[in-house]
């Protein structure tokens, strides 16, 4: 798989490197949000909203700032197209983007699904 965009290139070697980096980051915490900014200083409204929903459900989570990891950001955009950041992972699996999490939150299922 090769992807070109935003002045970056993700080739076959980069793909394996980025997948390894993603696996490593996801393994570090039960719930991980890949976002613009971090949990204390989200840079966009969707990232802020997703962190708010997780806090409302009393969920512990870590964040990864995709603005500091452009290669990983490009890789994740290609993996989850058409969904854009933020991306929620729990238990090592991709849960969804903002809209999916919002639906789970509004239905009252977010906390039970991620605990």
Steps between C-alpha positions, in 0.01 A plus 500: 500500500634841403333826588599849395352809664578816691862491384551159662547155359408174667660212311507127579784535753336802661170312518653226714677758716180699554298184576761404760484849651120486511506155663753622759296809591173308521659238728610765752151584623156338509338805336696724262387805305703602196418866462613853424657623824476309826247435776592824682523717188292367210561697181166435327139483609452134410804398705376710790152350473625142494716560810198658673285193431766264636534713815123502548510120499784504757731324257876510538665564165823610344544722197740514208548837329490432127628851429838389634492174300424591137596157363268325745226755427520430126506126564188518720314714246561233238400218738175661615386697196255677487518548879734777612662563839428444779520120501403295805663166577409276794636160589733519201213543252375795298164615640427794273526869441309787658160417348509136608606594852232770515233246405624260768509783756150627415360147531660456843713208381844663481600434861382140500666421168839639601519391864 
